[in-house]
């Protein structure tokens, strides 16, 4: 995939790994712009990223991806101002807590100076070279950017 990440707006070093048996359903849903988390029918827990067992009860039966709203709050974030590999800077990574409970580590869009902990954020999508989409978040009060067609 050399060079394709830059075309998609994501530095190649930050491109997610190819889907596997555990993550395939999650990544397939992103093609439609649907954010999902894994749900355990045994205990009702939601988790992300997808795993082979539930982190709540240890169950392995019936784990499946379910859609979530994408409503979240920013727990914490960091902004890189220097990078040895030439990726675009500044680059901000955040820990967001979904309304459904799971925590995601995601790119944050917008001016890093406008971010603060406990701030509501909204889901946006970054296109990946293979048709999948990378979830990212932006401050909820900023107007949504034009979303690229898949």
Steps between C-alpha positions, in 0.01 A plus 500: 500500500793729463394862461127428503451623855594855408235495224239398759609773742651256751877456527601149398654434841155553656299278265313225685596137453313287250180341637521153651237249616433700818495851350347436155139585600614826664695612193225392259252724685733798458461474122138614551596767753366294791692499828462174690624354827502140613209384717494199732156339532602316818563809715384789280844666490620710208871510411743634244714393325346164406647206690460122511352521849296739709707709738199520733423131555751304292226363274582401144157404363289736294732803502388728217539852371208735570453858374555789741399865479848649474413740782810542715691711749871572479678344801853613415720580201853570390638697210828411330694800371802305376518173309806315372318353200369817337130447577284813494518705816355581737336158540251459786394167648217478749335259736123532459233330710194395304155548653474120497812475720796378292809716460660558159843639417446708188633790294353834607425761236493874538720750679678329792469829692121467493499157671436438867433199718132413559412677176224343284636374169334363189591222263652575160652254252838498327515295179756219478658389172319162501147642544482464877462811711692602811284649776622836624338761720469878499357749751121474490450876463697520173299462180552160334750498215403374157505121529678333208304244305611140562 
